Amino acid sequence: MEQQIRAVLFDMDGLMFDTERLGDEVWRAVAGKYGVTMTPEDVSLLRGRNYESGRRAFLERFGAGFPYDDMSAEVWREVEARLEHSVPLRPGLFELLDALRARNCKMAVASSTDSARVLHNLETAGVRGYFSAVIGGDQVTHSKPEPEIFLKAAAALDTPPGLCMVLEDSYNGVRAGAAAGCFTVMVPDMDPPTPEMERLAWAIVPGLTDVARLLEQTDLQKR
């Protein structure tokens, strides 16, 4: 059955903004202050997760006594300080947003980051006006890889999930988009594509400039 994309649901960190590396860097630095050696693999557990889901993942990895709340608060203070006046964009973001607006395509942000931080970053980057809805990780009960956040974003745009495209960079985000029944496109950042991602994603493209090309196919058929 052929269906036309009516809405696009954006992840934020690592997809729109080049902020995942900053988060990884700060987490590892703060962990060192607490005497914890944290590997890139450890930090990757947080990608695509909201606060509570990340907390559970770290306590499972490091043990019940791991000071996640204190460390997380310190991490976010440092990250917010660095992003207060400027947010690094991933290449092609404005071009894609303008292309979608020209197609009258509805847009929403569905990020595991708390909504207040999402709104701050969108405003700072000058892209808030493109989005009709913003859903943060504090507004859902079940974090990615569960589909709740994308289902809520689709509902906020009054669009069936099957007529939405999800743009994601993380494994958990791709899993969530696929579970929601959306056309899920992986735009890799720090997580390289895997056989699982190739199976779940409708498409995998190198960057945001390649997404507009997908939308030129006016009738997109689910695989």
Secondary structure, 3 states (H helix, E strand, C coil): CEECCCEEEECCECCCECCHHHHHHHHHHHHHHCCCCCCHHHHHCCCCCCHHHHHHHHHHHHCCCCCHHHHHHHHHHHHHHHCCCCCCECCCHHHHHHHHHHCCCEEEEECCCCHHHHHHHHHHHCCHHHCCEEECHHHCCCCCCCCHHHHHHHHHCCCCHHHEEEEECCHHHHHHHHHCCCEEEECCCCCCCCHHHHHHCCEECCCHHHHHHHHCCCCEECC
